Amino acid sequence: MTVFRLRSRRVTAPGVTALAVSLILACGARSGPADEDTDGGTGVTPVDPREGGCDNPIVLPLANIEVRGPLQGPSRVEGWCGDGIHDGGAEDTYLIAPAADTDVLLLMQPTTEFTPTLRVTRDGCYMDENNLPRVCAAPYGDVPFRHFFAEAGHEYFVTVDSPEGTDGHYAMQVVYTAPPIEGCPVHSTQINQEPGGFFTWSNELGGRAGSVDGRCGGPGAENMFQLNVFTPGAITFTVTADASFAPVLSIRTGCGGSTELTCTSMAEQGTSNFSLTWNFDPGVYFVVIDQNDVLGGSYKLDVAS
């Protein structure tokens, strides 16, 4: 594994999206010959001391930065979303340890020479049923960025992975800011507050990775609704779910976890059926029904004002 070195010069971020325009990023580059890869796969493996692997990740500063260079990691880790196909090749892992709660945006640049998989785990690089990825995107796809919510006191392992048998250069911007609402899958159905009004919705979510998270978690797929509040008052949200579903309920003002006002979950309540009441001022809010695992299942949401 080659050594990652931060250079002292600073560069302006490429204008990949409107979000990235005018951001000033530190620049990191990697160079040198690749070490021989070890076997891939999940599970318990001997410690690999090479820098950039899961056991010795590259520590990133808590400032906007672009990392770029050849992908020359040890190919030791695969995530469930890649199925060992999209993420069976070499990988590089970075470590973020925030001093304060923040949203983190990951923007793969168009100069990347392979189809990347992005994976983010918390408080441990290796994935298991107790450490599901906060982000697991395989392949990365055409979206301009991925994002996750990072809390102070925890460590986040960001892995750029590749398909088996591939290599090449890549570039990724890491930006500490709240994502725009376009970064979340807001449902076309909106909830309009009316005195004495009642809204109900039911759905079955699949067992796949989602794109919204927060303080109560939420690695799985979700539904997110816009809530329009016209007069001050309390609104009660009631979630009922089947036995296979581990629901999370989040109320927020935007896409990222940093905009979250309150949340609760089955893990907190001890049951998959629970209610939450919040006092609102007039404005636009978002209600997220998420899941604390990736098994999927059915739920019903009732909203009473």
N, C-alpha and C positions, 0 to 999 in steps of 0.2 A: 504494500500500500504506500503510495507516495505521500509526501508531507504537504500539508496545506499551509500556506504562508500568506498573511495579510500584508498588502503593500501599503505604504504610507500615503500614496497619492489618492485623490478622491475623483470620482467620475460621476457624470450625470446619468441617471437611469434611462435606458432606451424607452421611447414612447410606445410601448406595446399596447397599453390601454390608457384611457383618460385618467384612471386612478394613479398610474405610475408617472404621468407627465410631471416634470419639474421636481420630482423627488431626488434628493442628493444621496447617493449610496456609496458606502465604502466598497472597495473592490477586493475580492480575494481570487487567487489563481492557484492552480495545482500543476505541477510539472514533474517529469522524471519517469523512469521505467516502472512498469507494473510488476507487482509481485505475483507469484503463482497463486491462483484461486484455490480455496478449499471447497469441500463439498457443500452444496446448498441444502436447504431444508430447515424445518422448524425443530423445536425440541432442545434438550440439554446437550450442549456441545462444549468441547474444551475452549478455554479462553484464548482468543486470538489477539495478540498485542498490537497488531498493525493499526496505525492511525487511520481513522475513517471507518473502521468496522464497528459493529454493535458494541464490542467490549471496550473500545477506545474511540468514542466519537469525537468529531471536531467541534470544539466549543465555539459558538458564535457570539459576537458582542451583542449587547442589547441596543442596537442601532441598525437602521436600515442598511442592508448590505446586498451585494450581488456576488454569488459564488459561481465560479466557472472553471472549466478545465476538462481533462480526460477523466472518464469514469473508470477507476481502476481498483475498486473495492474487492473484498474477499469472497463475495457471493455465498453468504452463509444463511441468509434469512429470507423467508417467503411469507407473505401475508395471505389471509384467506381470500381476499378479493382478487388476487392474481392467479390463484390455482396452480402455482408453480410454472406457469407458461409465460405470462406477461412479466413476472418478477423472478424468473429463474436464473438471471444473469448477475453480473457484478453490480454492487451497490455502494453508495457512499452515505454515511450517517452523520448528522449534525446534532449538537446538543444545545437546547435553549433552556435557560433557567431564569425566568423573569423575576425581577425584583418587585413588580406590581402586576396586578391583573391586566391583561391586554389581549386583544385579538391579534392574530398573526396571519398575514397573507403570504401565500407561496405562489409566485408567478414564474412558470417555466418559460424560457425565452425561445423565440423561433429559430435561433441558431443551434438548438439541441439536435444532435445527429441520430437519435434513436427515439423510440416511443417509450416515455418514462412511466413508471408507476410511482406514485407518491404515497408514503405511509407515515403516519404520526402516532406514536404511542406515548403514554405517560408513565413516569416512574419505572422505567424498564424498557429496553429496546426489543426484547424478545416477546412475541405475541403468544398469549394463551387465553383460555376462556375467562380469566380474571383480568386480562389486560388487552381488551379489544382496541383496535386502532381508532383514534379520534378522526383520522383521515385515512381512507384506503381507496385510492382511485387507480383503477387498472383497466384499460390504459388511462392516462391522464385526460385525454380527450381534447375537444376544441374549446373548452371553457377558458376564459382569460386567466383565472386564478382559482386556487383552493384556499380554504381558510379554516382556522380552528381557534378556540378560546383557551388561553394559557393563564393559569392561576399562579400567583406567587406562592412559593414554598414547594413547588413541584418541578420536576425535570421533564422536558419533552424531547423525544428523539425523532428527528425528521430524516427519513430515508428516501433517497432518490434511487430507485431500482430500475432494472432493465430486463428485457426478454433474454432467455437463455441463448448463449452463443453470440451476443452482440456486444459491441463496445462503442466508443466514440466520445466526443466532447459534449458538454452540456453547459447551460447557464441557467441559474435560478435566482430570482430576486426574493428576499425575505423582508417584508415590510410590516412594521408594527403600527397598525391602525385598524379602525372598525371598517368592515367591508360595506360597500353600498348595498342597498336592498336587492339589487340585481344579482347579488351573489347567493341569494336564498330562493328556494322554490315556492314562492307565494302562490297559493291556490286562487283561481279566478273567482271563486265564491267569497263574498265579503259578509261580515257580520255587522249589522247596523244596530246600534243601541237604541232602543225605544222603551219608555217607561212601561213596565209590565210586560215587556216583550220576551219571547222565548225562541231560541235557535237550537236546532239539533242536527247532528251530523254523525254518520257512521261509515266506517271504511275498514278494509283489510289491507294492512301494510305488509309488503314482502320482506323476506329475510335478506336484506342487502344493506350496504353502507348508505348513510345519509350525508347531508351537507350542513346541518345545523346542530350546534351543541351549546352548552352553557354550564352553569355551576352545578346543575343536577345531572349532568352527563347527556348522553344521547348519541351513541355511535351509529344506531340503526336508522332506517328510513323514517321519514316524518311527513306530517301534513302541517302546513303553516297558513293561517288565515289572517287577513287584514281585519282589524276591529275598528270601526268608526264610532267614536263616542261624541255625542252632541251636547249632553248636559252632565254636570257632575253627579256622581253617585256610585253606589256599590254594584258590582256584577259578580255573580257566582258561576263558577265553572265546575261541572261535575263530569268525571271520567269513569266509565265502566268498561272493563276489558275482559277478554277470555283468559284462560289459565296460561296460555302460551305467550302472552303479551306482557311485557314489563314497561308500563307507560311512564312517560315523563311529561309534565305539563309546565310550560314556560310562558310568561307574559313579558313582552319586551317592546321597545320603541323602534327597533331596527333589526338588521340581519344578524349582527354579531352578538356574542355572549356579553360583551361589555355594555350593551344596551338593555340587558335583562333587568326587569324590575323585581320579579319574584319567580320562584319555581318550586315544584315539589315532585315527588316520584314515588313509585311503588317501594323502592328501597328505603325511602324516608318514612312512608306511611305504613308499611308492613302489609299492604293490600293493593290489589290492582283496581280497586274501586274507591275513589276519594274525591273530595271537593276542595276548592280554593276560592276565597272571596277577596276581591281587591277594590279599593276606592279609586275611581278614575276622575281626572279632570278632562274637559273636552280635548279631543285630539285624535291622532291616528296611532294605533297600537297594533301589535301582532301577537297572535295566540299560536303556540306550537304544541302539537301532540307528537311526542318523540318516543323512542324506546331505548331502554338501557342495555339492550343486547341486540343481536342481529337475527333473531329467530322469526320475527314477524308475528302477525296475529290480528285479531279483530278488536275494534274499540268503538265506543260511542261517546260523543261529546255533547253535553247539554249546557247551554248558556242562558242564564236568567238574569234580567235586569229589573 
